[in-house]
Amino acid sequence: MTNSYEKIMKRTEWFREDRFGMFIHWGLYAIPGRGEWVKTTERMTNEEYSQYFDAFNPVDYDPKAWAKAAKAAGMKYVVLTAKHHDGFCLFDSQYTDYKSTNTQSGRDLVREYVDAIRAEGLKVGLYFTLIDWYHQDYPKYNDLHHPMRGNEAYKDEVIDFDNYLNYMHNQVEELVTNYGKLDILWFDFSYEQMTGEKWRAEELMAMVRQHQPDVVIDNRLETSGEAFGSIVSDQPSNYSGDFFSPEQLLPPEGITNSKGQPIPWELCITMNNNWGYNPRDKDYKSSKTLIRKLVECVSKNGNMLLNVGPDAKGVINEESMAILSDFSRWMNKNSESIYGCGKSSLLPKPEWGYYTQKGNTLYAHIFDQPIGPLAVAGLKKDQIRRASMLHDGSEVKVADAWTTKAFDSVTYLELGGVSHFTYPLPDAVNTVIKIELND
């Protein structure tokens, strides 16, 4: 039996309601501070990389602080890298010594994380990579990404890939059985011939669903950010996942399957240009850009998963916290236009911003300052029951100005006391008008 569209939509009900989450990339790679792929970009051997295992001691790790920051920013779920490609585990796996409990910290960092996230009433997500650059039986010489790719010392190496798969499956089973109910399991990622049944994906997914039947899973057992996988087909595979996961690129339109039905999707995006901590990367996107991209995602029936990369001590840096604080200020006033909202069924994208919609309520997200009143083309005056500024509830009147008489078929909304005057937008980042429609 395939992973039917109905099953996908049922499992993702809460996911499509919540819309906004935090991604946390954190591990040994925070110590060199050159990104989470540093082991392979610098072709490090296990022995060379072991210095970071020996040094790992996040004395300021406080997942309660992470959870509070996520909640304050309006995020509803959090996804932590339980294991990244370097093979290091933030959890107390019985199948390896390469784990946080064997470092100076001596702590099961995943255990503390899931407890802290749940305590704040947030949904719990864990990221787990299918790739492992530490395990002796993972392909090396001919692999696209392994640190030892092309290294002649590994050209004729004989490995037991089934042994690796048993190991990987066992670790996934630990995560889905030892940490209570998981809301998201975020696999990463398939590439070249390393896809689908190469991972024994049918077996893996059956095991996960046995223990966590309701967990929401991404589509990366079949692909990575550059492809859709079978989730968009007539018959998604059992391991197609529940949502499409574009990375660092916002789709031009919402995602639909071959029947034209909307497919859940989630943009994962960094604040700067690195997932893992990199103190030299100061190319942060502005809060304005990121808030607007969240709105754009929702307007296309999508979610946004915004990343932070804590430092080696376990602290989210000031630049990231400042962005989260800006989200907090905006979401405190405007989250109603995000949660439970999606693409407008009534109106196309306007020139001045975006619409989101929930039931009989439209939310006009105004990015560009209009001259005079705001045109809401396509909406008739008698369709509007009430319009108001979302941030303070103040009335927004349908404009009736001499300047609009030539365009009588277009509905205009008054942004101030005189229809034909131009007033500064209350929020230069994104001013939202709530438009309640007649039944």
N, C-alpha and C positions, 0 to 999 in steps of 0.2 A: 504494500500500500504506500502511495506516495505522500509527501508532505503537502496536503491539499491547501488551496487558497483559503478555505474556511478555517482550517487549523491555524494557519499563519495569522490570519486577522484576529482570531480569538485570543491566541497567546499574546499578541502585541497590543491588546486594548489599552493596558496601562501605559505602555511604551509610547503609543501615539497620543495619549493624554498628557504625559509628562513633558515631552518635547526637548528637554534641555538637561544635559548631564556633564559631569567632569571626568576626564581621562587623566590618569596619573601614571606617568612613566618614571619608574624609580628602581634602582638596583645598583650593582657594583659600578656601572658606567658613570654614576654621578661623581665618583672620585676623580677620574681623569678629566671629566667635564668637557668631553669632546663629542658628545652625542652617544646614543644607545648602540650605534653600529661601530663604535670605535675599535672593537676587537678585530673586525673584518676589514675596515678601511685601512687599518695600520698593520694588517696581516700578523697579528699577535698569536703566538703559540699559547697553549694552555699554561705552560710554565711562566711565560712572560705576563700573562693576564692574572696569574695567581697573586701578584702583589696587591691587587685590589681586594681580593678575598681576605687576605691577611690584615688589611687596613680597615675593613668595613666595620664601623662602629657608630651608627647613627644616634648619638647621645641625645639629640633633640627631637627624635621621632615621637610625634604626638598625633596619632590619627584622629583624636577627638578635635584637634584644631583644624585638621583638614576637613573633617565632616562639617564643622560649624561654618567654615569659609564657603564650602560648597552650598550649604543650605542658605546662607545669607545672600549668596549671589543669585538665588532662585533656581539652582540646579535641583533636580529631583532624584537623580541616580548618579552613582560613581562607579568607575571601572578602574581597577588597579592591576598593574602588571605582576601577576603572581610568579610568572617565569617569562623572561625574555630570551632572545636568540642565544645569548651567551650561556644559557643553561643553568644559571644561578637561580635558586628557588627562595622566595621570600616566605615559604611555608615549610613546616617540619615534615618533609617527605621521608618515608621509610625506605625509599628506593635509591637514595643518593646521600652522600656526605656533603655535597655541594649545595649548602642551604644556610639560611640565616641563623639557625640554632647552633651551627658550628662556627660561627664567627664570634668576634669579641662581644657582640650584642647578646648572643645566646637566647634570642627571642623568636617566637613564631610571629612574624610581622603581619602575616595575613590574618591570623586569629585576632590580633588587636584591631586591625583595620575593620573586619566585618562587624565586630562588636561595636565599634565607634560609629560606623555608618548606620547601623540599625538603631542605635540609641538616639540618633537625630531624626529618625523616621524616614530615612532615605532608602532607595532601592540599592541592593548590593550587586555589584558586577565584578567579575574576575576575568582578566586577560590571560590567555595561555597560548604560547607559541608552539606550533608543530615542529619547529626547527630547533636544533640543539647543537651548538658549536663546541660543546664540552664533551659530549658523549662519544665514546670510542667507536660506536657502530653507526654514526651518522656519516653519510657520504662526504668526501672531502675533495679529492683531486679534480673531479669533473663537475663538481657542484657549482652553481652559479654564484653563490653567496658565501661559501665557507671560507674562513680566514686562510685555510691551507689549500685553496683552489690553485691548481697549476704548480703546486710544490712537488718537485720530482720525488721527494722522500715518500710521498703518499700515492705515487702513480700506480703501483702494483699492490696496494694494500687490500687485504681481504677483510670485509666487514660482514657482520650478521645483522642485516637491516631489520629482520623480524624481531631480533632481540631488542633493537632500539624501539620498534613499534610497541612491543610488550611493555617496555619501560614507560613510554609516553602515555599509553592507554592507562597504565596503572596510576600514573600521576594525576591524570584527569579524573580517574575514579576517586582518588583521595580528595580532590577539591570538591567533587559533587556529593561526597558522603560525609566529610569531616567538619564542614563549616555551616551546617544548617541550610535553610532554603536560599538558593541563589536566584537572583532575578535576571541576570545577564551572564552568559558565558561567551566571551569575545575571543574566538580563535584567530590566530594569525600564523602563516598565510600560505596559500598554494602558489606554485610557480612551475613553469616548464612542465616536465613529466611528474613533478611532485604535486599531485593533485588527486582528489577523490579517493578512489580505492587504493592508490599508492599509500595512503595513510590508514587503510582498512577503515574507511570512513563510515561504511554501513554499520559495521560492528561497533565502532566508537559512538556513533549517534544513538544506536539502540541502547547501549549501556548508559549514556547520559540521560536519555528519556526515561529509562527504568527508574533511575534515582531522582531525577528532577524533571517530571513531565511538563511543567509549566515554564521552565527557564527559556528565556528569549536568546537566540543564538544568531550570530552573523553568518554571512555567506562564504566565509573564507576557507572552508574545507574544500571548496571547489575552485576558488579563485583568489584574487586579491583586489586592490582598489581599482585595477584597470579593466575589470570585466564584471558581468552581472552574475554568471552562473545560471543554473536551471531554475532559479526562483522566478524568473520572468517567463518561463515556458508554460505550456499547457499542463505539463505534468512535472512539477518540481520533484527532485529526488528526495529521499528521506533525509539526506544530509545537505539539502539546499540552503538551510538556515531560514531565518524569519525576517531578515532585512538585508538590503543592499548597503554596502559600506564604502561609499566614495571617500577618498583620502586627499585632503588638501585641494579639493576642487569641487565647487558647488555646481550640481547639474543644471543645465539651462532650463529644464522643465522638470515637473514631477516624474517619478518613475512608474511605469505601468507594465503589466505583463502582456502576453501575446493577445489576450482578449480585451485589452484596454482597461483592465481593472487596476486601481492604484496599488502599488507595492510599498510596504514600509521601507524607509531608508533613513540613514543617519550619516551626516557629514562628520568625519573626525578631522580636527584642525588644531594646529599649534598656535600659541600666542606669538612666538617668534618663528625661527626656522628650524628648531630642533625639538624633538620629543623629549629626549633626556636632557638633564641639566647641562647647560653650556654658558658659563659666566661671560664669555666673550661675545656671545650672540645678543646684540642689543637691538636687533631689527624687529621690535615688537609692533604688531598691528595695533592700531588705535582702538580704544574702547568703542568709539563711534563706529568704526568698521565692523567690529565683531558683533556689536548689538544689532546692527543692521543686517548682518549675515544670518543671525539667528532668526530674525523676522523673515528674511528671504527663504530660509529653509522651511519654516512653518507655512509660508504662503504657497509652497510647493508640496505640501503634505509630508515634510521631512523633519527630522530631529537634528540637533547639533550637539556633538560631544567635544567639549573644549578642553584642551590639554594643559596640565601644569607638570613641570619636571622639578621636583624638590631636590635640594642640594644633598651633598654627602652626609650631612648631619641630620637630614630629614625635614628641612625647613623650606617652605614655599617662599621664593624670593620676593623682594619688595615690588618689583615691576609687575609680577603676576598678581600679587595681592591688590595692587592699585587697580588693575583691570577688573578683578573680581568685585572690588568695592564699587566701581562704576556700574557694573551689572546690578549690584545690590540696589543702588539708588534708582535705577531705571525700572527694574523688575518690581520693586516695592510699590510703584505707582501703576505699572502697566502689564503685570503678569497675566491679567485676565485675557489679554489679547494674544497670549502665547499658549497657555495650558488648555488642552482640549480643542484647540483651533486647528484649522487646516486651510486648504485652498478655497477661495471663494467660488461657489457654484453659480454666482450671479454675474460677477463682473470680471473682466480681464485686468491684467496689471495696468495701473494708471501711470502716467508719465512722471508723477511727483513722488512715487513711493510704491507701496504694496498694500494689498488687502489681505487680511486673514478673516476667517469666518467661523462662527460656532452657532449652529442652529439658525435662528432668525436674527442673529446679531452680526453685523459687519464691523470690522475694525479698520479704519483708514490710517495707515502708518505714513505720516507725511515727512519725507526727507528734504524736499526742496520747497523753499519759501515761495508761495504763490504771490502774484501781484493782484491785490484785491481779494475777493472771495475764492474759495477752493472749488474747482469743477469736479463733480463726481459723475462723469459721463456714463450714461447707460442706466442710471438710477432715476426713476420718476419721483417727483415731489410727493405724490400721494402714497408712495411705498414707505415713506419714512414716518414712523410713529414718534420717535424722539431721537435727537442727537445731542451728545454731550462730550466735553473733554474728559478723557478717561482718567487723567491724573488727579482731577479735583471735582469732577461731577458737574461742572458749570455748563449751562445751556449753550448749545450751538444752534443758531437759527438758520432756517433755509433763507438764503439771501433773496432780496427783492430790490435790486438796484437798477438805476437807469443804465448803468454800464453793461448789464447783462441782458437788456431787452432784445438786442439783436440775436441773442443765442437762447431764445425762450425755451427751446426743446432740451436744453442742458440744465441740470440741477446744480446749484451752487450753494455752498455752505459758508456762512458768515463767521469769520475768525475774530471779529472785534465788534465794537459798538456801531460802526458805520460800514455798511456793506462794501462801498467802493474804496474804502481806505485800505492800506496795506499795514498789517500789524506783525511785529516779530513773532515767530513761533515760540510758544512757551518752552519747548525743549528743542534745542538746535540739533540734537542727535536724532531724535525721533519723537514727534508729537503725534499722539494717537487720539482720533475721534471715534467714539463709540456710536454706531448708528443702529438703533433698534428698529426693526422693520415690522410692518403690519402683517398679520397672518394671511 
